Amino acid sequence: MASRAEREREAYDERHVFERSHAWHVRFRHVFECPNTVAHEQLFAERLRAGGAGKRVLEIGCGDGSQARELLASGAAYVYGIDVSQKFIAQANEKAIPGRLEFGLRDAMEPVAGRFEVIFGRAILHHLDYEEVLARLHRDNLAPGGFMIFIEPLGAHPLIRLFHLLARSAHTPDERPFFRADLRRLRERFERFQVIPFNFLSFPCALASTFLFRRAGNPLLRLCDRADRWLARRLPFLAPSFRQAIFVIG
């Protein structure tokens, strides 16, 4: 039986899961371009830039290396990216700068050498045994005073469950979004664990908005942004039912 890493590699290199997922993103682009999504993508990027300035950074699931290159350009001292996909690492290595921007074909479940002030990833933990990976990274790779930050999908929203049922070819066989019990385990494991959810009302409204408006920054989605910020701040128990979240671990 193929290992989890082998199944993930096959999904990206042979079954073109990334391209299929991207096609859904293009079809419903307002979900990814609405004010609530854009604001949290900017928050994620700003924390990365500020935390990585002059520091060593590790990216888990680096894809083609584009974000690692952006981090280096914004002031990081050194960025190392790993990915299980041979196709993505080949693309990433075209951007490599020896001693400053480097990449490795590696399974994130395997140990990584070195200490880093910032460890990050986008939609990667839900493909892994996240508890084991985060515990090892926190223990063996996170430098004192550093932090880990990830963007991950949440799983309690009914439309997320429907999407997984309807778009199986856009997902790998082992991926699983985060549910309430997962967030509880992370809070228990890491004293300094923060969840910043986004896209509650913005998610279904953006699906409809894609067909109703030309621009994602329309009045409906601006209103949803204000509502989602209020809900995230005042009703934290709703967090698992948002579409995605930023996880921060100190």
N, C-alpha and C positions, 0 to 999 in steps of 0.2 A: 504494500500500500504506500502511495506517495506521501511524503511528509507535508506538513502544513506549508512550509517554505516552498516546496516544489509545486504544490497546488497554486500558491499565490503567483509564483514565477510563470507558470503555464498560463494563468488567467490573463496576465499582463502582456506576456511575450507572444502567446499563440492565440488566445481567444479574444484579444483586443478589448478587454473590459474597460480600459480607460477611454478609448474612443467611443464605446457605446454609452458610457456614463456621460461623456462630454456632449454627445448628441442630445441627451435629455436636458442638459443644462442650456444648450442653445435653444431648444424648443420652448422651454419655460424660463427664459432669461431674466424676467422680472424678479424671480425668487432670489437670484444672485446679484442683481443690480439695484434692488430696492434700498431705500434709505437705511433701514435697520440692518441689513446685511453689510452695506458699504461702511457704516459707522463702526461696526464690530471688526470688520476686516482691517480698517484703519487702526483701531485700538490694538489689534494683534500685531500689526506691522510696527507701530510706534513702540510698543513694549520690546519687541525684538531689536529694533535699531538702538534704542536707549540702553538696553541691557547688554547688547553685544558690542558696543563701541569700545574698541581697544581690547577686546576679550577673545577667548577661545570659544568657538561655538560648534556644537554637534547637531546635525540635522538627521532625524530618523525618517526614512522614506523620502529621499531627496528628489525623486523623479529625474527630470532632465537637468537639474542643477541650477535652474533659473533663480530660485529664491536664495540659494546659497551665494550665487554671484552678486545678487542685489545687496545682501548683507555685507559682503566684503567691500563693495563699493560705498556702502554707507558708514564704514569705519571699523568693522570687525578686524581683529588682528589675524585670525586664522579661522577658517570654516572647513569642517570635514563632514561630508554627506555620505550616507550609506543607503543602499536600496537593493531589493532582492531581484529586480528586473535587469537582465542583461541589456535589453534594448535601452532602458533609461540610463543606465550607467555608461553605456557607450556614448550617448548624447551628452551626458554630464562631463565626461572626460575631455570632450572638445573644448570645454570652458575652463579646464583645470589650470592652476598656476602653482607649480611645485613650491611647497613650503608655505603657501598661503591659502590656496583653494584646492582641496583634494577630495577624491571620491573613492568609495570602495564597494565592490559587489559583495554584500554581506546580508545574512539573515539577521534581523533585529533581535531575534531570540538568542543569538550568540553573543558572548561578551565582546565589548569594544575596549581597546586600550586607551588610556589617557584620561585626563581631567579637563572638564570644560565648565566655564562660568554660566553658559546658557546651553540648554538642550531643548530642541523643539521639533515639532512635526505637524503636518496637516493631514487629518483623516487617516492616521496610520495605526493608532492604538487599537481601534476596533477590529483590526485585522489580526491582532496578536493575542497572546495570553498576557493581557495588559498588566495584571497584578505582578507577575513575575518580572516582566520587562522593566516596569517602573521601579520596583524595589531594587533591582540590580543597578539601574542607572543612578538612582538616588544614592545608593551605598558606594558604588565603585567609580562612578564617572562624574558626579556633580561636585564641583569644587566648593569649598566653604564660602558661604555668602551668595552662591549662585541660585538659579531658579530654572525650572522646566515649564514650558508653555506649549499647549497643543490646542488645535481646533478639532472637535470630534462631533459626529452625529449622535443625536439622542433618539430613543426608540419608542417613546410612549405615545407620540402623536399618531392618531389613527391614519392620517394621510401618509405618514412615513411607512407604516405597516403595509398600507395598500401599495405604495410605490415598490416596496421590496417584493411583493407578490407579483405585480404586473411587469416588473423590469428585472427579472432574474438574470438576464444576460449582461446587465450592467453592474453586477455584483460578483465578488469572488465567493467561492463556496464556504469559506470560513468566517467571513466578516459578520459582525454583529454589533448593532448600535448600543449605546449605553442606556440602561434602564435605571429606575430608582434604586434598586438594590446595588447596582454597580457604583453609583454615586455615594451611597451610604458606606460601602466598603472602602472607597478611596478616602472619605472623610475620617474613617476609623484608622486607616493606615498612615495617613499623612496629616500631621497637626496643622500644617499651613497649606491647606488645600482650598482653592477658591474656584467656584463655578460661576461663569458669566454667560447666561443663556441668551439666545436671540432667535427671532422668527417664531413667534406664537401666532398672533393674528396676521402678521406679515406673510406667513407661509401660504395659507389658503387664499388670502386676498391677492397675493402676487401671482398665484396660478391663474386666477380669473383676470387679473389686470393685464396679463400678457396678451389676452385677446381683446381687451376693452380699450387700452391706451397704447399710444406709441412709446411714451417715455416711462421709465420705471420710477422717476421722481415725481409722480403725479399726486394730486391731493389725497386720494384714497390711501396710498402707501406712505405718505408723510404722516397721515393721521395714525396709521397702524404702527409706525415707528414710535410715536409718542406713547401710544397705548402699551406697546411691548416693553418699553423702557420702564414704565410705571409698574407693570405686572411683574417684571423681573426684580424690581427693587422692593416692592411691597408684598408680593405673594411668592416667596421663594419655594414653597411646596409645589408650585407649578413647573419648576425648572425641567423635570424629565419630559414634559410635554411640549417643550419648545423644539424647534427643528435641529439646532446645533448649539454648541457651547464652547467657550474658551475655558480650558482647564489651566490653572496656575498652581504649581507646587514649589514651595520655597525650600 
